[in-house]
């Protein structure tokens, strides 16, 4: 046997191994694609929620006009029993976009809310405050019925306006003016808002109160009130000179932050993720509405300003 022939024979097992590797790789890719496609075609389960207009003619028409794809995700079937006014798009079991028509606007929609306009529709973004969650819901605030679109950051694909693919369908809905909810703490009586200590406290509060929160321009003059806003989140609101908290009783649990004892009035927290707190033990009462996602920096800054600009009783 010549040397070239021997060399050729020695390469044969290598060629066989390479061929098997290629076949295996192709098989893995085909299998993965099949699994991915199967997951994408699974019906999406959506629970029934309080959606008073979900079965309206307007919602039924909207569902008929929805696009086949949203953010690149294909329209998905809904698992039975499918709630009225609902739709979904999915690429797999995790990357999903869901839509509900006929919902009510959330209490987080206030005069301070930051709105995003897309193709004539105004949207309110609400970011889930649950630690570790990346879910976000977009509410149409100027249409009838109200539409809510929910996704996580992966499904949103970092889009600035992830509801843009729905613009043609949304354009068919009737435009309406939905009154925003009151700004937190504006329902409280503030008989001492003009107190000199309040006039000293408010200017002493920082322009940037917590991560991403900046001072807001109030739509009208509310005595003793300041607010800070962050897109997608509930505002932080401080009001000086308010009356004693109605829910406070002797012996109630207080939380000490630096020199200031705070009382949390849970009676005012129904339907919102924000807590309402009252700084006690000073010549003037100070109330603060703050979402849990704002962290400790905000209440610490306010506590220091209260201690420096008001007198202890």
CORQUI-V576987 format. One line per field, one symbol per residue. ss: DSSP state (H for helix, E for strand, - for the rest). phi: phi as a letter, one per 40 degrees, with the letter a starting at -180 (. if undefined). psi: psi as a letter, one per 40 degrees, with the letter a starting at -180 (. if undefined). Layout:
ss: ???
phi: ???
psi: ???
This chain:
ss: --HHHHHHHHHHHHHHHHHHHHHHHHHHHHHHHHHHHHHH---E------------HHHHHHHHH---EE--EEEE-E-------EEEEE-----EEEEEEEE------E----EEEE--EEEEEEE--------EEEEE--EE-EEEEEE-HHHH-------HHHHHHH---EE-----E--------------HHHHHHHHH---EEE--EEE---------EEEEE------EEEEEEE------------EEE--EEEEE-HHH-----EEEEEEE-E--EEEEEEEHHH-HHHHHHHHHHHHHH--E-
phi: .ccccccccccdcccccccccccccccccccccccccccccccccbccbcbcbcccccccccdcccccbbfgcccbcbccccccgbaababacbcbbbbbbgcccccccbccccbbbbfgbcbbcbccccdgcbcabbbccbbbccbbbbabccccffccbccccccccccccccabccccccdgccccbcbccddcccccdcccccbcadgcbdbcccacbdgbbabbadgbccbbbbbgccdccccbdgccbbcbfcbcbbcccccbcgaccbbbbcbgbcbcbbabaccccgcccccccccccccbbbcc
psi: hiddddddddedddddddddddddddddddddddddddddehihhhihiggdedeiddddddddeiidihfehihiihiihhiieiiiiidaedgihihhieiiiieehaeeihihhhfehhihhhhhehheieiihhhhefihihhhhiiidddeffhdgeedeeddddeeihhihhhiiihieeeihgefdeiddddddddeiidhdihehihihidihhhehiiiihheiiihhhhifiiihdehiheihihhhbehhhhhgedeeheieiihihhieidiihihhhideeaeddddddddddddeihi.
